Amino acid sequence: MSKITAAEVNKLRKSTGAGMMDCKKALVEAGGDFESAIELLRKKGQKVAANRADRDSSEGAVIARVNGDATAGVVVSINCETDFVAKNDSYLEFANKLADIALEHETKDAFLATTFEGDLSVADKLTEQTGVIGEKIEIGSFERLEAPFVGSYIHTGNKIATLVSLSTAVEGAAEAAKNVAMQAAAMNPIALNEDGVDAAVIEKEIEIAKDQLRKEGKPEAMLDNIAKGKIKRFFKDNTLVNQIYIKDSKQSVSAYVSSVHADLIITGFKRLALG
């Protein structure tokens, strides 16, 4: 067998992302055959992935992407096991490449099945990189939003990312969408508006309010009316359009958007966060 050259090792490293020593070992084991060496590294990734399948992967990066005409966006979390790996430049580069591919697909399953820069599917590339990095890597969540205008925001550190959809692509829509996306990232609303809050959640909040009122000694006949007032406050605190706008406490988020343009309405949002 001919000697394994540094150029061959470097070529394999660029193709797989594996470390130099792992690439050299794979080439030696494969007798210098490039394709066989790739297959050996993939099998290593499968073995590592199987061994770490039950590990917690609550770290990683959350990335939002919007298409060129701002009519569709995705937000996706690429999870790993440790913050050390998540902050690595090569991991973030990989995560951003995955987000670019995710933007082209409607569902998580379609995204995982598509090709990643060659003959590997995204799912298989994740397995391969598990072997390279030595940690469990997976797609945690995938959300897509389509509308006349979609904006995004990624919080510093890639721990939270949001998408916001607006009713029309008027002048000022881009800034408004970004500001509302920042609001959603910071204030973590549970729904867009009252209609989006699950009935079970509302019922639970009513019961909590009534229990508090009983402890305060309020008459039973008054509980329903007082509880309704507390639910209005709950909606104000926890639904995006009703929240106080963080950049101007004198108005709600919906009022801010209306001030940008009278016809502008928030139609939806997606928020992903690690942990």
Contacts in CASP RR format, 6 or more apart in sequence:
PFRMAT RR
TARGET T0000
AUTHOR 0000-0000-0000
METHOD contacts of the structure
MODEL  1
MSKITAAEVNKLRKSTGAGMMDCKKALVEAGGDFESAIELLRKKGQKVAA
NRADRDSSEGAVIARVNGDATAGVVVSINCETDFVAKNDSYLEFANKLAD
IALEHETKDAFLATTFEGDLSVADKLTEQTGVIGEKIEIGSFERLEAPFV
GSYIHTGNKIATLVSLSTAVEGAAEAAKNVAMQAAAMNPIALNEDGVDAA
VIEKEIEIAKDQLRKEGKPEAMLDNIAKGKIKRFFKDNTLVNQIYIKDSK
QSVSAYVSSVHADLIITGFKRLALG
1 31 0 8 1.000
1 32 0 8 1.000
2 32 0 8 1.000
4 24 0 8 1.000
4 27 0 8 1.000
4 28 0 8 1.000
4 32 0 8 1.000
8 27 0 8 1.000
8 32 0 8 1.000
8 34 0 8 1.000
9 20 0 8 1.000
9 23 0 8 1.000
9 24 0 8 1.000
9 27 0 8 1.000
10 20 0 8 1.000
10 23 0 8 1.000
11 34 0 8 1.000
12 18 0 8 1.000
12 23 0 8 1.000
12 26 0 8 1.000
12 27 0 8 1.000
12 34 0 8 1.000
12 37 0 8 1.000
12 38 0 8 1.000
12 41 0 8 1.000
13 19 0 8 1.000
13 20 0 8 1.000
13 23 0 8 1.000
15 38 0 8 1.000
16 23 0 8 1.000
16 38 0 8 1.000
16 41 0 8 1.000
16 128 0 8 1.000
16 132 0 8 1.000
17 90 0 8 1.000
17 129 0 8 1.000
17 132 0 8 1.000
18 26 0 8 1.000
18 41 0 8 1.000
18 131 0 8 1.000
18 132 0 8 1.000
19 132 0 8 1.000
22 41 0 8 1.000
22 44 0 8 1.000
22 132 0 8 1.000
23 37 0 8 1.000
23 41 0 8 1.000
26 37 0 8 1.000
26 38 0 8 1.000
26 40 0 8 1.000
26 41 0 8 1.000
26 44 0 8 1.000
27 33 0 8 1.000
27 34 0 8 1.000
27 37 0 8 1.000
29 37 0 8 1.000
29 40 0 8 1.000
30 36 0 8 1.000
30 37 0 8 1.000
30 39 0 8 1.000
30 40 0 8 1.000
41 128 0 8 1.000
41 131 0 8 1.000
41 132 0 8 1.000
42 120 0 8 1.000
42 124 0 8 1.000
42 127 0 8 1.000
42 128 0 8 1.000
44 131 0 8 1.000
45 127 0 8 1.000
45 128 0 8 1.000
45 130 0 8 1.000
45 131 0 8 1.000
45 132 0 8 1.000
46 127 0 8 1.000
47 131 0 8 1.000
48 130 0 8 1.000
48 131 0 8 1.000
48 134 0 8 1.000
49 127 0 8 1.000
49 130 0 8 1.000
49 131 0 8 1.000
49 136 0 8 1.000
52 81 0 8 1.000
52 130 0 8 1.000
52 134 0 8 1.000
52 135 0 8 1.000
52 136 0 8 1.000
53 136 0 8 1.000
55 81 0 8 1.000
55 135 0 8 1.000
55 136 0 8 1.000
56 81 0 8 1.000
57 79 0 8 1.000
57 80 0 8 1.000
57 81 0 8 1.000
57 135 0 8 1.000
57 136 0 8 1.000
57 137 0 8 1.000
57 138 0 8 1.000
57 140 0 8 1.000
58 79 0 8 1.000
58 274 0 8 1.000
58 275 0 8 1.000
59 79 0 8 1.000
59 80 0 8 1.000
59 81 0 8 1.000
59 82 0 8 1.000
59 83 0 8 1.000
59 85 0 8 1.000
59 86 0 8 1.000
59 274 0 8 1.000
59 275 0 8 1.000
60 77 0 8 1.000
60 78 0 8 1.000
60 79 0 8 1.000
60 80 0 8 1.000
60 83 0 8 1.000
60 85 0 8 1.000
60 86 0 8 1.000
60 91 0 8 1.000
60 95 0 8 1.000
60 158 0 8 1.000
60 274 0 8 1.000
61 77 0 8 1.000
61 78 0 8 1.000
61 86 0 8 1.000
61 91 0 8 1.000
61 92 0 8 1.000
61 95 0 8 1.000
61 157 0 8 1.000
61 158 0 8 1.000
62 75 0 8 1.000
62 76 0 8 1.000
62 77 0 8 1.000
62 78 0 8 1.000
62 154 0 8 1.000
62 158 0 8 1.000
62 159 0 8 1.000
62 160 0 8 1.000
62 161 0 8 1.000
62 272 0 8 1.000
62 273 0 8 1.000
62 274 0 8 1.000
63 75 0 8 1.000
63 76 0 8 1.000
63 77 0 8 1.000
63 78 0 8 1.000
63 95 0 8 1.000
63 96 0 8 1.000
63 98 0 8 1.000
63 99 0 8 1.000
63 154 0 8 1.000
63 158 0 8 1.000
63 161 0 8 1.000
64 73 0 8 1.000
64 74 0 8 1.000
64 75 0 8 1.000
64 99 0 8 1.000
64 152 0 8 1.000
64 153 0 8 1.000
64 154 0 8 1.000
64 161 0 8 1.000
64 162 0 8 1.000
64 163 0 8 1.000
64 181 0 8 1.000
65 73 0 8 1.000
65 74 0 8 1.000
65 75 0 8 1.000
65 76 0 8 1.000
65 99 0 8 1.000
65 100 0 8 1.000
65 102 0 8 1.000
65 103 0 8 1.000
65 152 0 8 1.000
66 72 0 8 1.000
66 73 0 8 1.000
66 103 0 8 1.000
66 150 0 8 1.000
66 151 0 8 1.000
66 152 0 8 1.000
66 163 0 8 1.000
67 73 0 8 1.000
67 103 0 8 1.000
67 150 0 8 1.000
70 149 0 8 1.000
70 150 0 8 1.000
70 151 0 8 1.000
70 169 0 8 1.000
70 173 0 8 1.000
70 174 0 8 1.000
70 177 0 8 1.000
71 146 0 8 1.000
71 147 0 8 1.000
71 148 0 8 1.000
71 149 0 8 1.000
71 150 0 8 1.000
72 103 0 8 1.000
72 144 0 8 1.000
72 145 0 8 1.000
72 146 0 8 1.000
72 150 0 8 1.000
73 103 0 8 1.000
73 144 0 8 1.000
73 145 0 8 1.000
73 146 0 8 1.000
73 150 0 8 1.000
73 151 0 8 1.000
73 152 0 8 1.000
73 163 0 8 1.000
74 99 0 8 1.000
74 102 0 8 1.000
74 103 0 8 1.000
74 105 0 8 1.000
74 142 0 8 1.000
74 143 0 8 1.000
74 144 0 8 1.000
74 145 0 8 1.000
74 163 0 8 1.000
75 141 0 8 1.000
75 142 0 8 1.000
75 143 0 8 1.000
75 152 0 8 1.000
75 161 0 8 1.000
75 162 0 8 1.000
75 163 0 8 1.000
75 270 0 8 1.000
75 271 0 8 1.000
75 272 0 8 1.000
76 98 0 8 1.000
76 99 0 8 1.000
76 102 0 8 1.000
76 111 0 8 1.000
76 139 0 8 1.000
76 140 0 8 1.000
76 141 0 8 1.000
76 142 0 8 1.000
76 143 0 8 1.000
76 272 0 8 1.000
77 139 0 8 1.000
77 140 0 8 1.000
77 141 0 8 1.000
77 272 0 8 1.000
77 274 0 8 1.000
78 94 0 8 1.000
78 95 0 8 1.000
78 98 0 8 1.000
78 99 0 8 1.000
78 137 0 8 1.000
78 138 0 8 1.000
78 139 0 8 1.000
78 140 0 8 1.000
79 136 0 8 1.000
79 137 0 8 1.000
79 138 0 8 1.000
79 139 0 8 1.000
79 140 0 8 1.000
79 274 0 8 1.000
80 86 0 8 1.000
80 91 0 8 1.000
80 133 0 8 1.000
80 135 0 8 1.000
80 136 0 8 1.000
80 137 0 8 1.000
81 135 0 8 1.000
81 136 0 8 1.000
82 135 0 8 1.000
85 91 0 8 1.000
85 133 0 8 1.000
85 135 0 8 1.000
86 92 0 8 1.000
86 158 0 8 1.000
91 133 0 8 1.000
92 158 0 8 1.000
94 129 0 8 1.000
95 158 0 8 1.000
97 116 0 8 1.000
97 117 0 8 1.000
98 116 0 8 1.000
98 122 0 8 1.000
98 139 0 8 1.000
101 111 0 8 1.000
101 114 0 8 1.000
101 116 0 8 1.000
101 122 0 8 1.000
102 111 0 8 1.000
102 142 0 8 1.000
104 114 0 8 1.000
105 111 0 8 1.000
105 114 0 8 1.000
105 144 0 8 1.000
106 144 0 8 1.000
107 142 0 8 1.000
107 144 0 8 1.000
108 139 0 8 1.000
108 141 0 8 1.000
108 142 0 8 1.000
111 122 0 8 1.000
111 139 0 8 1.000
111 142 0 8 1.000
112 121 0 8 1.000
112 122 0 8 1.000
112 123 0 8 1.000
112 139 0 8 1.000
113 121 0 8 1.000
113 122 0 8 1.000
113 123 0 8 1.000
114 121 0 8 1.000
114 122 0 8 1.000
115 121 0 8 1.000
115 122 0 8 1.000
116 122 0 8 1.000
116 124 0 8 1.000
116 125 0 8 1.000
117 125 0 8 1.000
120 128 0 8 1.000
122 139 0 8 1.000
126 137 0 8 1.000
126 138 0 8 1.000
126 139 0 8 1.000
129 137 0 8 1.000
130 136 0 8 1.000
130 137 0 8 1.000
141 272 0 8 1.000
143 163 0 8 1.000
143 270 0 8 1.000
143 272 0 8 1.000
144 270 0 8 1.000
145 163 0 8 1.000
145 164 0 8 1.000
145 165 0 8 1.000
145 268 0 8 1.000
145 269 0 8 1.000
145 270 0 8 1.000
146 165 0 8 1.000
147 165 0 8 1.000
147 166 0 8 1.000
147 167 0 8 1.000
147 267 0 8 1.000
147 268 0 8 1.000
148 165 0 8 1.000
148 166 0 8 1.000
148 167 0 8 1.000
148 168 0 8 1.000
148 169 0 8 1.000
149 165 0 8 1.000
149 166 0 8 1.000
149 167 0 8 1.000
149 168 0 8 1.000
149 169 0 8 1.000
149 170 0 8 1.000
149 173 0 8 1.000
149 174 0 8 1.000
149 177 0 8 1.000
150 163 0 8 1.000
150 164 0 8 1.000
150 165 0 8 1.000
150 166 0 8 1.000
150 177 0 8 1.000
151 163 0 8 1.000
151 164 0 8 1.000
151 165 0 8 1.000
151 166 0 8 1.000
151 174 0 8 1.000
151 177 0 8 1.000
151 178 0 8 1.000
151 181 0 8 1.000
152 161 0 8 1.000
152 162 0 8 1.000
152 163 0 8 1.000
152 164 0 8 1.000
152 177 0 8 1.000
152 178 0 8 1.000
152 181 0 8 1.000
153 161 0 8 1.000
153 162 0 8 1.000
153 164 0 8 1.000
153 178 0 8 1.000
153 181 0 8 1.000
153 182 0 8 1.000
153 184 0 8 1.000
153 185 0 8 1.000
154 160 0 8 1.000
154 161 0 8 1.000
155 161 0 8 1.000
155 185 0 8 1.000
159 273 0 8 1.000
159 274 0 8 1.000
160 185 0 8 1.000
160 271 0 8 1.000
160 272 0 8 1.000
160 273 0 8 1.000
160 274 0 8 1.000
161 185 0 8 1.000
161 271 0 8 1.000
161 272 0 8 1.000
162 181 0 8 1.000
162 182 0 8 1.000
162 184 0 8 1.000
162 185 0 8 1.000
162 269 0 8 1.000
162 270 0 8 1.000
162 271 0 8 1.000
162 272 0 8 1.000
163 181 0 8 1.000
163 269 0 8 1.000
163 270 0 8 1.000
163 271 0 8 1.000
164 177 0 8 1.000
164 180 0 8 1.000
164 181 0 8 1.000
164 184 0 8 1.000
164 266 0 8 1.000
164 268 0 8 1.000
164 269 0 8 1.000
165 177 0 8 1.000
165 266 0 8 1.000
165 267 0 8 1.000
165 268 0 8 1.000
165 269 0 8 1.000
166 173 0 8 1.000
166 176 0 8 1.000
166 177 0 8 1.000
166 257 0 8 1.000
166 264 0 8 1.000
166 265 0 8 1.000
166 266 0 8 1.000
166 267 0 8 1.000
167 263 0 8 1.000
167 264 0 8 1.000
167 265 0 8 1.000
167 266 0 8 1.000
167 267 0 8 1.000
168 261 0 8 1.000
168 263 0 8 1.000
168 264 0 8 1.000
168 265 0 8 1.000
170 260 0 8 1.000
170 261 0 8 1.000
170 263 0 8 1.000
170 264 0 8 1.000
171 261 0 8 1.000
172 260 0 8 1.000
172 261 0 8 1.000
173 260 0 8 1.000
173 261 0 8 1.000
173 264 0 8 1.000
175 260 0 8 1.000
176 256 0 8 1.000
176 257 0 8 1.000
176 260 0 8 1.000
176 261 0 8 1.000
176 264 0 8 1.000
179 247 0 8 1.000
179 256 0 8 1.000
180 240 0 8 1.000
180 253 0 8 1.000
180 256 0 8 1.000
180 257 0 8 1.000
180 266 0 8 1.000
180 269 0 8 1.000
181 269 0 8 1.000
182 246 0 8 1.000
183 240 0 8 1.000
183 243 0 8 1.000
183 245 0 8 1.000
183 246 0 8 1.000
183 253 0 8 1.000
184 240 0 8 1.000
184 269 0 8 1.000
184 271 0 8 1.000
185 271 0 8 1.000
186 246 0 8 1.000
187 240 0 8 1.000
187 243 0 8 1.000
187 246 0 8 1.000
188 271 0 8 1.000
188 273 0 8 1.000
189 238 0 8 1.000
189 239 0 8 1.000
189 240 0 8 1.000
189 243 0 8 1.000
189 269 0 8 1.000
189 271 0 8 1.000
190 197 0 8 1.000
190 201 0 8 1.000
190 238 0 8 1.000
190 239 0 8 1.000
191 197 0 8 1.000
191 238 0 8 1.000
191 239 0 8 1.000
191 240 0 8 1.000
192 239 0 8 1.000
192 240 0 8 1.000
192 241 0 8 1.000
192 266 0 8 1.000
192 267 0 8 1.000
192 268 0 8 1.000
192 269 0 8 1.000
193 235 0 8 1.000
193 239 0 8 1.000
193 240 0 8 1.000
193 241 0 8 1.000
193 242 0 8 1.000
194 235 0 8 1.000
194 239 0 8 1.000
194 242 0 8 1.000
196 239 0 8 1.000
197 235 0 8 1.000
197 238 0 8 1.000
197 239 0 8 1.000
202 231 0 8 1.000
205 230 0 8 1.000
205 231 0 8 1.000
205 234 0 8 1.000
206 227 0 8 1.000
206 230 0 8 1.000
206 231 0 8 1.000
209 226 0 8 1.000
209 227 0 8 1.000
209 230 0 8 1.000
209 231 0 8 1.000
210 223 0 8 1.000
210 227 0 8 1.000
213 222 0 8 1.000
213 223 0 8 1.000
213 226 0 8 1.000
213 227 0 8 1.000
214 220 0 8 1.000
214 223 0 8 1.000
218 226 0 8 1.000
235 242 0 8 1.000
236 242 0 8 1.000
236 243 0 8 1.000
236 244 0 8 1.000
236 252 0 8 1.000
237 243 0 8 1.000
240 253 0 8 1.000
240 266 0 8 1.000
240 268 0 8 1.000
240 269 0 8 1.000
241 252 0 8 1.000
241 253 0 8 1.000
241 254 0 8 1.000
241 266 0 8 1.000
242 252 0 8 1.000
242 253 0 8 1.000
242 254 0 8 1.000
243 252 0 8 1.000
243 253 0 8 1.000
244 251 0 8 1.000
244 252 0 8 1.000
244 253 0 8 1.000
245 251 0 8 1.000
245 252 0 8 1.000
245 253 0 8 1.000
245 255 0 8 1.000
245 256 0 8 1.000
247 256 0 8 1.000
248 256 0 8 1.000
251 259 0 8 1.000
253 266 0 8 1.000
254 265 0 8 1.000
254 266 0 8 1.000
257 264 0 8 1.000
257 265 0 8 1.000
257 266 0 8 1.000
258 264 0 8 1.000
258 265 0 8 1.000
END
